Amino acid sequence: MTSIATNTRERLDEAHRMQRLGEVAALEESLRHIEGKKGQADRLRRRAESGPAGLG
């Protein structure tokens, strides 16, 4: 997922340079979703690493 975010940021930089405002908006939205998914994956990973909940 990190490589997807990196690629999207590179595309966003290019869209800014080329003044493609519609593409800028779409890529910014994509980055928000990517960051949300990364957070979700981190939470799931931490939960899995901590073991079953409520069995203590």
TIMI-2910 file (N, C-alpha, C, CB; in pm, 1 decimal, decimal comma, always signed):
<rs>
+----------+----------+----------+----------+----------+----------+----------+----------+----------+----------+----------+----------+------+
!      n_x !      n_y !      n_z !     ca_x !     ca_y !     ca_z !      c_x !      c_y !      c_z !     cb_x !     cb_y !     cb_z ! resn !
+----------+----------+----------+----------+----------+----------+----------+----------+----------+----------+----------+----------+------+
!    +82,1 !   -118,7 !     +0,0 !     +0,0 !     +0,0 !     +0,0 !    +87,3 !   +126,1 !     +0,0 !    -93,8 !     -0,8 !   +120,7 !  Met !
!   +206,3 !   +113,1 !    +54,4 !   +297,5 !   +227,1 !    +57,3 !   +336,2 !   +269,3 !    -83,3 !   +422,5 !   +193,6 !   +138,3 !  Thr !
!   +359,9 !   +172,3 !   -171,2 !   +397,7 !   +206,6 !   -308,8 !   +281,8 !   +273,5 !   -382,6 !   +442,9 !    +80,8 !   -385,0 !  Ser !
!   +160,1 !   +234,7 !   -351,5 !    +42,9 !   +298,3 !   -412,9 !    +35,5 !   +444,0 !   -369,5 !    -87,9 !   +223,5 !   -374,4 !  Ile !
!    +57,2 !   +469,1 !   -240,9 !    +53,7 !   +606,2 !   -189,7 !   +164,8 !   +689,9 !   -252,6 !    +66,9 !   +606,9 !    -36,1 !  Ala !
!   +283,6 !   +632,3 !   -264,6 !   +396,3 !   +703,9 !   -325,0 !   +365,4 !   +740,0 !   -469,7 !   +524,6 !   +619,3 !   -317,7 !  Thr !
!   +314,0 !   +644,5 !   -545,3 !   +278,9 !   +668,6 !   -684,5 !   +170,7 !   +776,1 !   -695,5 !   +231,8 !   +538,8 !   -750,9 !  Asn !
!    +72,9 !   +770,9 !   -607,9 !    -35,8 !   +869,3 !   -611,1 !    +17,5 !  +1008,5 !   -579,9 !   -147,0 !   +831,3 !   -510,9 !  Thr !
!   +109,7 !  +1018,7 !   -483,7 !   +169,7 !  +1149,6 !   -452,1 !   +248,6 !  +1203,9 !   -571,4 !   +262,1 !  +1138,3 !   -328,5 !  Arg !
!   +320,6 !  +1116,7 !   -641,1 !   +395,4 !  +1159,6 !   -759,7 !   +299,6 !  +1210,5 !   -867,3 !   +481,3 !  +1043,3 !   -815,2 !  Glu !
!   +190,9 !  +1138,8 !   -886,8 !    +90,8 !  +1181,6 !   -985,3 !    +26,9 !  +1313,0 !   -942,3 !    -17,6 !  +1073,1 !  -1003,8 !  Arg !
!     +5,5 !  +1330,1 !   -812,3 !    -52,2 !  +1454,0 !   -760,4 !    +41,6 !  +1571,9 !   -785,7 !    -81,8 !  +1440,8 !   -609,9 !  Leu !
!   +171,3 !  +1551,7 !   -761,4 !   +269,2 !  +1657,5 !   -788,6 !   +265,5 !  +1698,2 !   -935,5 !   +411,0 !  +1611,3 !   -750,1 !  Asp !
!   +259,1 !  +1599,7 !  -1024,0 !   +253,5 !  +1629,4 !  -1167,6 !   +124,7 !  +1703,6 !  -1202,6 !   +263,9 !  +1499,5 !  -1249,9 !  Glu !
!    +13,8 !  +1660,8 !  -1146,8 !   -114,4 !  +1726,7 !  -1174,2 !   -111,3 !  +1871,9 !  -1127,3 !   -230,0 !  +1651,0 !  -1105,3 !  Ala !
!    -46,4 !  +1896,8 !  -1012,7 !    -31,1 !  +2035,4 !   -965,4 !    +50,1 !  +2116,7 !  -1065,6 !    +37,0 !  +2038,9 !   -825,8 !  His !
!   +162,4 !  +2059,9 !  -1110,1 !   +248,3 !  +2131,3 !  -1205,8 !   +174,8 !  +2162,7 !  -1335,4 !   +373,4 !  +2049,1 !  -1236,3 !  Arg !
!    +92,0 !  +2068,5 !  -1380,7 !    +20,8 !  +2084,5 !  -1507,0 !   -112,2 !  +2159,4 !  -1489,4 !     -4,4 !  +1948,1 !  -1569,6 !  Met !
!   -143,2 !  +2196,0 !  -1365,1 !   -265,8 !  +2269,3 !  -1331,5 !   -391,8 !  +2194,4 !  -1374,9 !   -263,5 !  +2407,1 !  -1396,3 !  Gln !
!   -391,2 !  +2065,8 !  -1353,7 !   -508,1 !  +1981,4 !  -1382,5 !   -590,3 !  +1970,4 !  -1254,1 !   -465,1 !  +1838,1 !  -1435,4 !  Arg !
!   -675,0 !  +2068,6 !  -1232,4 !   -743,1 !  +2081,0 !  -1104,1 !   -837,9 !  +1965,8 !  -1074,4 !   -818,8 !  +2209,5 !  -1099,8 !  Leu !
!   -904,7 !  +1914,3 !  -1175,4 !   -993,4 !  +1800,6 !  -1153,9 !   -916,1 !  +1677,4 !  -1111,0 !  -1072,8 !  +1770,8 !  -1279,8 !  Gly !
!   -801,9 !  +1657,2 !  -1174,5 !   -717,6 !  +1543,1 !  -1138,9 !   -658,3 !  +1561,3 !   -999,4 !   -605,2 !  +1524,5 !  -1242,4 !  Glu !
!   -620,9 !  +1684,8 !   -965,8 !   -569,8 !  +1713,8 !   -831,7 !   -673,4 !  +1674,5 !   -727,1 !   -533,1 !  +1863,8 !   -817,9 !  Val !
!   -796,8 !  +1716,4 !   -747,3 !   -903,1 !  +1685,2 !   -651,3 !   -923,4 !  +1534,5 !   -638,3 !  -1034,5 !  +1752,2 !   -693,4 !  Ala !
!   -923,4 !  +1464,5 !   -750,1 !   -944,1 !  +1319,3 !   -747,2 !   -828,1 !  +1248,3 !   -677,6 !   -960,8 !  +1264,8 !   -890,0 !  Ala !
!   -706,9 !  +1291,3 !   -704,2 !   -590,6 !  +1228,1 !   -641,6 !   -584,2 !  +1257,5 !   -492,2 !   -462,3 !  +1275,3 !   -709,0 !  Leu !
!   -622,8 !  +1378,5 !   -453,0 !   -628,2 !  +1410,4 !   -310,1 !   -730,1 !  +1321,7 !   -239,6 !   -663,2 !  +1559,2 !   -288,8 !  Glu !
!   -842,7 !  +1299,8 !   -303,2 !   -944,7 !  +1210,2 !   -246,7 !   -890,4 !  +1067,5 !   -237,8 !  -1074,4 !  +1213,3 !   -332,6 !  Glu !
!   -820,3 !  +1023,7 !   -340,6 !   -759,8 !   +890,1 !   -338,3 !   -661,3 !   +876,8 !   -222,9 !   -689,1 !   +860,8 !   -471,4 !  Ser !
!   -579,5 !   +979,2 !   -201,2 !   -483,5 !   +974,4 !    -90,8 !   -553,6 !   +965,5 !    +44,2 !   -393,1 !  +1097,0 !    -94,0 !  Leu !
!   -664,8 !  +1035,9 !    +60,0 !   -740,7 !  +1026,6 !   +185,6 !   -788,4 !   +883,2 !   +207,8 !   -861,7 !  +1124,0 !   +184,1 !  Arg !
!   -837,4 !   +820,0 !   +103,3 !   -884,4 !   +681,9 !   +114,8 !   -768,5 !   +585,7 !   +141,6 !   -958,5 !   +640,3 !    -12,7 !  His !
!   -656,3 !   +607,4 !    +75,5 !   -538,7 !   +522,8 !    +97,2 !   -493,2 !   +533,0 !   +242,6 !   -423,6 !   +563,2 !     +1,6 !  Ile !
!   -485,0 !   +655,0 !   +294,8 !   -443,3 !   +673,4 !   +434,0 !   -541,8 !   +607,1 !   +529,2 !   -430,4 !   +822,7 !   +467,1 !  Glu !
!   -670,8 !   +616,3 !   +498,1 !   -772,0 !   +550,2 !   +580,5 !   -754,5 !   +399,4 !   +580,3 !   -911,3 !   +585,8 !   +531,8 !  Gly !
!   -727,8 !   +343,0 !   +464,6 !   -707,6 !   +198,1 !   +453,9 !   -579,6 !   +154,9 !   +525,3 !   -702,5 !   +155,6 !   +306,3 !  Lys !
!   -474,4 !   +237,6 !   +516,5 !   -351,8 !   +205,4 !   +588,6 !   -377,9 !   +203,3 !   +738,8 !   -240,7 !   +306,5 !   +554,7 !  Lys !
!   -454,4 !   +298,8 !   +787,8 !   -489,2 !   +301,3 !   +929,6 !   -570,7 !   +180,0 !   +969,5 !   -565,7 !   +427,7 !   +962,8 !  Gly !
!   -665,0 !   +143,5 !   +884,6 !   -747,9 !    +25,7 !   +910,8 !   -661,4 !   -100,5 !   +915,6 !   -857,8 !    +11,4 !   +802,8 !  Gln !
!   -569,4 !   -114,1 !   +822,2 !   -480,7 !   -230,8 !   +819,7 !   -392,9 !   -234,6 !   +944,5 !   -392,9 !   -229,1 !   +693,0 !  Ala !
!   -343,2 !   -119,1 !   +987,4 !   -261,3 !   -113,5 !  +1108,8 !   -341,1 !   -156,6 !  +1231,1 !   -206,1 !    +27,9 !  +1129,6 !  Asp !
!   -464,7 !   -108,5 !  +1241,7 !   -549,4 !   -146,6 !  +1355,6 !   -575,7 !   -296,9 !  +1355,5 !   -682,9 !    -69,5 !  +1352,1 !  Arg !
!   -605,2 !   -352,6 !  +1238,8 !   -630,2 !   -496,5 !  +1229,7 !   -505,4 !   -577,2 !  +1265,1 !   -677,9 !   -533,2 !  +1088,9 !  Leu !
!   -389,6 !   -529,9 !  +1219,7 !   -264,4 !   -598,6 !  +1249,9 !   -236,7 !   -596,1 !  +1399,9 !   -147,7 !   -534,5 !  +1173,1 !  Arg !
!   -255,5 !   -479,1 !  +1463,8 !   -233,4 !   -469,7 !  +1608,2 !   -329,4 !   -560,0 !  +1684,7 !   -249,1 !   -324,8 !  +1655,1 !  Arg !
!   -454,6 !   -563,8 !  +1640,0 !   -553,5 !   -648,5 !  +1706,1 !   -514,2 !   -796,0 !  +1692,7 !   -694,4 !   -624,2 !  +1646,6 !  Arg !
!   -468,7 !   -835,3 !  +1574,3 !   -428,3 !   -974,5 !  +1552,3 !   -305,2 !  -1009,9 !  +1635,8 !   -399,6 !   -998,9 !  +1403,3 !  Ala !
!   -213,2 !   -914,7 !  +1649,2 !    -91,7 !   -939,0 !  +1727,1 !   -120,5 !   -950,8 !  +1876,1 !     +8,8 !   -827,9 !  +1703,3 !  Glu !
!   -226,3 !   -884,7 !  +1923,4 !   -256,2 !   -886,6 !  +2066,8 !   -331,9 !  -1011,8 !  +2107,9 !   -336,3 !   -763,9 !  +2105,2 !  Ser !
!   -376,5 !  -1089,6 !  +2012,6 !   -446,6 !  -1213,9 !  +2043,0 !   -595,2 !  -1192,6 !  +2057,5 !   -391,8 !  -1275,5 !  +2168,8 !  Gly !
!   -666,2 !  -1298,6 !  +2093,0 !   -812,5 !  -1290,6 !  +2105,5 !   -854,7 !  -1191,3 !  +2213,7 !   -870,6 !  -1428,8 !  +2136,7 !  Pro !
!   -953,1 !  -1111,3 !  +2182,6 !  -1002,6 !  -1011,1 !  +2277,3 !  -1094,9 !  -1076,3 !  +2379,1 !  -1076,3 !   -897,5 !  +2203,4 !  Ala !
!  -1086,7 !  -1028,0 !  +2501,3 !  -1179,5 !  -1071,1 !  +2604,5 !  -1151,1 !  -1207,7 !  +2664,0 !  -1314,8 !  -1071,0 !  +2550,0 !  Gly !
!  -1035,3 !  -1262,9 !  +2637,1 !  -1004,5 !  -1395,1 !  +2692,1 !   -894,7 !  -1384,2 !  +2798,4 !   -961,0 !  -1492,1 !  +2579,3 !  Leu !
!   -905,4 !  -1287,7 !  +2885,6 !   -797,2 !  -1271,2 !  +2981,1 !   -835,7 !  -1277,8 !  +3116,9 !   -731,5 !  -1151,2 !  +2962,3 !  Gly !
+----------+----------+----------+----------+----------+----------+----------+----------+----------+----------+----------+----------+------+
</rs>
